[in-house]
Each structure stands twice: as C-alpha cells, then as structure tokens.
C-alpha cells in the first residue's frame, strides 16, 4: 500500500505546483522569482477564488498523504 501513497503524493504535488504557479497572475516572471508585484490587495473573485480553494484542498490532501506515509512506514 505504501507505493500507492507515494505515487499519489507525486501526483498531488505536481497538481499543487501547477495550481500555485497559475495563481501568479499578471506579475510576470519576476514575481515567480521573488520580485515585487507592486500591486494593491484585491478581493479574489471568479477563477482566482476557485484556484485558491483548489490550492488549499490540494495542500490538505498532500499533508494527509504525508502523514499517512509516515504512520504506515513505522
């Protein structure tokens, strides 16, 4: 069962990375490297809100899988 958890963690981590990169809207490559976006805080709406919740859910799933992996290896 442990290989299944490891493969699931890899898949979830890839989707988590993609969802984080897709949230970097309008800041260009400088923002991905840590540059300042210089923007003002705005409320999330539409697809930004959906992407935020998807990223949050993927993070929770990743943490649960990591904990399961640690528990099952003992």
Secondary structure, 3 states (H helix, E strand, C coil): CHHHHHHHHHHHHHHHHHHHHHCCCCCHHHHHCCCCCCCCCCCCCCHHHHHHHHHHHHHHHHHHHHHHHHHHHC
